[in-house]
Amino acid sequence: MSEQLLEGKTADSTWERGLDSLSRRDHLRIWSEPDAWQGKPMWFSASTRDIGATLSLRRRKFIDLVNPDIDEERERVVRDLTLSGCVDAVHYAPRPAMPHSVANASGRELQTDGAIAIVELRDCDHAVFQGISDGPELVIRPRSKFARYIRTQVLSSRDFWRENVLYGAFDLARISVRAIRRSRLRRENGQ
């Protein structure tokens, strides 16, 4: 996870959630605020979702491609907190000076409505999904560490293969060959 600064300060806590791929992840960075608001401690956070990776020739390394809809990730964080039962209230504060479209470091356009979510937290004692059991528990991931390791390697290599330039060129060539063959067959059949 790359380092991001808020008023020159690095995040106090960083969290990353993998989405079964090297190139798809959620990032959450949290900064503590020394000042209190209405007698309560304040925390600031920033969240992004990586949706892919690309090779940057200028930087000579792979860089993450961030979901261009910044608000979607903000809503995901608010939803997850709400489902955990930790939210007392959510407020949205507009930022009129915030542009609704900006370019990030890789030159891709990012869109936002410019608002920030203000979430008032409480003790997390009543999660929405607490006590729900409509059937047998589903196995979400393989039980053995070896099986999880193999699964991760297969998914990562599959995504690396599918998201690189060579595969893109191969896929384009394959689609082109199929289209040419179909066109020839139509002409031969008089269609």
C-alpha positions in Angstrom: 0.0 0.0 0.0 1.4 3.3 -1.0 2.0 6.0 1.6 -0.5 8.9 1.6 -0.3 12.0 3.8 -2.9 14.1 5.5 -1.5 17.5 6.3 2.0 16.0 6.1 1.3 13.2 8.5 1.3 9.5 7.6 -1.7 7.4 8.5 -2.0 6.0 12.0 -3.5 2.8 10.7 -3.7 1.2 7.3 -6.0 -1.7 6.2 -6.1 -3.7 3.1 -8.7 -6.2 2.0 -7.7 -8.4 -0.9 -10.4 -9.3 -3.5 -8.8 -12.7 -4.6 -6.4 -10.9 -6.9 -3.1 -9.1 -6.8 -4.6 -6.2 -8.6 -7.9 -5.8 -6.9 -7.9 -4.6 -3.3 -9.6 -2.1 -1.0 -7.4 0.3 0.9 -8.4 2.1 4.0 -6.1 4.7 5.7 -7.0 6.2 9.1 -5.6 9.3 10.8 -6.2 10.3 14.4 -7.1 13.9 15.1 -5.6 15.5 18.2 -8.6 17.8 18.6 -12.0 16.6 19.9 -15.4 17.4 18.5 -18.2 17.8 21.0 -16.0 16.0 23.5 -15.5 13.0 21.2 -12.3 11.9 19.5 -12.1 12.4 15.8 -10.7 10.2 13.1 -10.2 10.9 9.4 -10.0 8.2 6.7 -9.5 7.8 3.0 -10.5 4.7 1.1 -9.8 3.5 -2.4 -10.5 0.4 -4.4 -7.9 -0.9 -6.8 -9.6 -2.3 -9.9 -6.5 -3.3 -11.8 -2.8 -2.8 -12.4 -0.8 -1.6 -15.4 2.8 -1.2 -16.2 4.0 2.4 -16.1 6.9 2.9 -18.6 7.6 6.3 -17.1 7.9 5.0 -13.6 9.3 1.6 -14.6 6.9 -0.4 -12.3 3.4 -1.6 -12.0 0.9 0.9 -10.7 -2.6 0.4 -9.4 -5.7 1.6 -11.2 -8.1 3.1 -8.8 -11.9 2.9 -9.2 -12.8 6.3 -10.9 -16.0 6.6 -8.8 -14.5 7.8 -5.5 -18.0 8.0 -3.9 -18.7 4.3 -4.4 -15.8 3.4 -2.0 -17.0 6.0 0.5 -20.5 4.4 0.5 -18.9 1.0 0.9 -17.1 2.0 4.0 -20.3 3.6 5.5 -22.3 0.5 4.6 -19.8 -1.8 6.2 -19.7 0.2 9.4 -23.5 0.4 9.4 -23.9 -3.4 9.0 -21.5 -3.9 11.8 -23.9 -2.1 14.1 -21.3 0.5 15.0 -23.0 3.6 13.5 -25.2 6.0 15.5 -25.7 8.5 12.6 -24.3 9.4 9.2 -24.2 12.9 7.8 -22.9 14.2 4.5 -21.1 17.5 4.3 -20.7 19.2 0.9 -17.4 20.7 0.0 -18.2 23.4 -2.6 -14.6 24.0 -3.4 -14.0 20.4 -4.2 -13.8 19.8 -8.0 -16.2 17.0 -9.2 -13.6 15.6 -11.6 -9.8 15.4 -11.0 -7.0 13.5 -12.6 -4.9 11.2 -10.3 -1.1 10.6 -10.5 -1.5 8.1 -13.4 -3.6 10.7 -15.4 -6.9 8.8 -15.0 -10.0 10.9 -14.3 -11.7 10.4 -10.9 -15.3 11.6 -10.2 -16.9 12.6 -7.0 -19.9 14.5 -5.7 -17.5 16.4 -3.4 -19.1 15.5 -0.2 -17.5 13.8 2.8 -19.3 11.3 5.1 -19.3 12.1 8.8 -20.0 9.0 10.7 -20.9 9.1 14.4 -19.8 5.7 15.9 -21.1 3.9 19.0 -20.2 0.6 20.7 -20.5 -2.3 18.2 -22.8 -4.5 20.3 -25.7 -5.1 17.8 -24.5 -6.2 14.4 -27.2 -6.5 11.7 -26.2 -10.1 10.9 -25.8 -11.2 14.5 -27.7 -14.3 15.3 -29.0 -14.9 11.8 -28.8 -18.6 10.7 -31.1 -19.6 7.9 -29.3 -22.8 7.1 -25.9 -24.5 7.3 -22.9 -22.3 7.5 -21.2 -21.8 4.2 -17.5 -22.5 3.8 -16.2 -19.2 2.5 -12.6 -20.3 2.1 -10.7 -23.5 2.0 -9.9 -24.9 5.5 -6.3 -25.8 5.0 -3.6 -23.2 4.6 -2.1 -25.2 1.7 -5.4 -25.1 -0.2 -5.8 -21.4 0.5 -2.2 -20.8 -0.7 -2.8 -22.8 -4.0 -6.1 -21.0 -4.6 -4.5 -17.6 -4.1 -1.6 -18.5 -6.5 -4.0 -19.7 -9.2 -6.3 -16.6 -8.9 -3.3 -14.3 -8.9 -1.6 -15.9 -11.9 -4.9 -16.0 -13.8 -5.4 -12.3 -13.2 -1.8 -11.4 -14.0 -2.1 -13.4 -17.3 -5.5 -11.8 -18.2 -4.5 -8.2 -17.4 -1.2 -7.9 -19.1 -0.4 -6.5 -22.5 0.5 -9.7 -24.2 -2.8 -11.4 -23.3 -4.6 -8.3 -24.5 -2.8 -8.5 -27.9 -3.5 -12.3 -28.0 -7.2 -11.8 -27.2 -7.5 -9.1 -29.8 -5.9 -11.3 -32.4 -8.2 -14.2 -31.5 -11.3 -12.1 -31.7 -10.1 -10.6 -35.1 -9.5 -14.1 -36.5 -12.9 -15.3 -35.5 -14.6 -12.2 -37.0 -12.7 -12.7 -40.3 -13.7 -16.4 -40.5 -17.3 -15.6 -39.8 -17.2 -12.9 -42.5 -15.7 -15.3 -45.0 -18.3 -18.0 -44.2 -21.2 -15.5 -44.7 -19.8 -14.5 -48.1 -19.3 -18.1 -49.1 -22.9 -18.9 -48.1 -24.2 -15.9 -50.0 -25.5 -14.1 -47.0 
